[in-house]
Amino acid sequence: MDEIEAIAQLKEGNVSALRTLIEMYQVPAVQAAILITQDRAVAEDVVQNAFLRSYHRIEQFDTSRPYRPWLLRIVVNDALKAVAKQKRLVPLDTQAGSIYHQLIERLDATTTEPEDVVQRNELRDEIKEAINKLSPRQRAVIILHYYLGLSEREISDKLNCTPGTVKWHLNIARERLQTLLFPVVE
C-alpha cells in the first residue's frame, strides 16, 4: 500500500492504514524530534502523538499535497512545545546524543583511518555541544534546513512564521555556531 492509498483508506475510517504511514515516516519523524528535544523518550512521545493527531485530523489533510511535510510540521511544532514545557535545555550527551552519533557515523564512515575517526569524533562532539547552546527554535531551524534539507519557505510553513523570521533565526543560529565553533576550526 502506498501513501495515497493509505490516506484514502484513513479518510474512509480504516485505522489499519495508519500503520503504512507509520512505517514510511516514523524514522525521519523521530530523528527530527530527537534533534529538537534532545531526548529520545520525549521525541518518541511527540511522534506517537503526532501520528494520532494526524489520524484524527485526516479529514483536514489536502490529498493534493504530500503527507510527509504535513506530518513533520506537526512533529516539529509539538517538539518545540515539549521543549518549552520542560523549561530547560536537555544536554546532548543523553541517549539522544548517542543516537545522533550513530546516525552521523552511518553517513560519514567513509574512512577508517584511526586519526580521521578521532578527528571526526572530536568535531562531532564540538558541533553537538555548540548546537546544544542554541535556543530550541534556533535548533529547529538549523535541523530543518541542514539536516532535513528544507527551504526557508518550507520551514516557515512548518513553524507557522514568516520566511523573514526563519531567515532571522537561521542567521542568528549560524552566527552563534560560528562564534562557538571558531576555536575548534582554528
Buried (B, 14 or more C-beta within 10 A) or exposed (E): BEBEEBBBBBEEEEEEBBEBBBEBBBEBBBBBBBBBBBBBEBBBBBBBBBBEBBBEEBEEBEEEEEBBBBBBBBBBBBBBEBBEEBEEBBEBBBEBBEBBBEBBEEEEEEEEEEEEEEEBEEEBBBBBBBBBBBBBBBBBBBBBBEBBEBEBEBBBBBBEBEBEBBBBBBEBBBEBBEEBBEEEEE
